[in-house]
Amino acid sequence: MPDTAEQPKASEKINLAGIGNAAAGSILAEKLITILTPEDKKPATKGDIKKLIETLGYRYLPIQNLAPNSRGEIPFYDVLNSSLVYLSNAGSANQ
């Protein structure tokens, strides 16, 4: 006895209305996220980091709670690279 139930099509056609609806929904969701996210919770941009460095006037910030390494180099936080660096001459740290 043959199966009389309808089989779903193997591939459904993509139409422009579906693409438009998906794009509109995505744009709306992104806008809502942008509007509803408080300023202090938004990620910092590269421009924000550069402004911060200009404001501070320093690229390297001394780390007070970390001892010098075995070569006597002093630990600093490199603001541009977001990393720990050891510098031998503390006077040249903020160039």
Secondary structure, DSSP 8 states (H G I E B T S, - for coil): ----S----SS----HHHHHHHHHHHHHHHHHHHHHS-GGGS---HHHHHHHHHHHT-SEEE-TTS---TT--EEEEETTTTEEEEES-GGGS--
